[in-house]
């Protein structure tokens, strides 16, 4: 099933909107610095990151987590790339591997200015057959594989999940050295912005030679939170953008949909529920720690794109080991054991799937 696309809008209009939002953000974060920049030409760098054949795509994107669901990107000479996985393959009840149906990470990284903004943007046409509002998943609390043990004392887990959690076409903004991510999840009839920080057990940041000085991220600093759910008109192409801005000691991320900023978060690195009553958010998912401000630590960002699901509960079996017997269960470290949720393959993949067409990848850097 190929999503219906509407005619593409002017890239110049889209860039102007993003640049305007970036300028406002810099001014809010640091009025003195912004004023100084206003008196001189503010550097603006624009990189178009589309691919026009399979060879160019392979040079621009890598799959560090493997082929996963066996998705093979289809690259059009126009620059559009189609990812299709309908239906999803049986889900994996271990760590975040069920989440990743396909993910491509840019081979190029983009430097974050000391004062300024980096914006990632792309057009997405999404179709998510089998994903429906109000779907309920059922499992048990316990380590990976616990669903198979038929333990009568196991505490049951149920959750009503958003359409985009069941199947999403996703744009990611990623800093692998801190584990900080900003995501757009687009489904057939809705979309949501997500903010999260992955722990070291997932990113391996402290052992990455490209991340000198990286510090351990545990559950006191990791979090995953869905900011808001936004209804969409099905069968349309939607323009999504993520802008990360910073000045001295301060940071901000803004999420735009079809040219309108729909969500902003300041104090990046501090979970939403740890910032008082500043944010009205979905409540998915509560954090387990206070986090930390990351403005001075996020120095470069990568683009990601792919197909995802997000059906289980934070902290997503972080600190757990896979099942050691079949049937059987793994084990979890004490700090995450109480929160681990186990879902059967049938609960993780119940016939839903996703197809996405990405076109017009663009990166705009404003500032110094």
Secondary structure, 3 states (H helix, E strand, C coil): CCCCCCCCCCHHHHHHHHHHHHHHHHHHHCHHHHHHHHCCCCCEEEEECCCCCHHHHHHHEECCCCCCCCCCCEECCCCCEEEEECCCCCCCCCCCCCCEEEEEEECCCEECCCCEEEEEEEEEEEECCCCCCCEEEEEEECCCCHHHHCCCCCCEEEEEECHHHHCEEEEEEEECCCCEEEEEEECCCEEEEEEEECCHHHHCHHHCCCCCCCCCCCCCCCEEEEEEEEECCCCCEEEEEEEEEEECCEEEEEEEECCEEEEEEECCCCCHHHCCCCCCCCCCCCCCCCCCCCCCCCCEEEEEEEEECCCCCCCCCCCECCCCCCCCCCCECHHHHCCCEECCHHHHCCCCCEEEEEEEEEEEEEEC
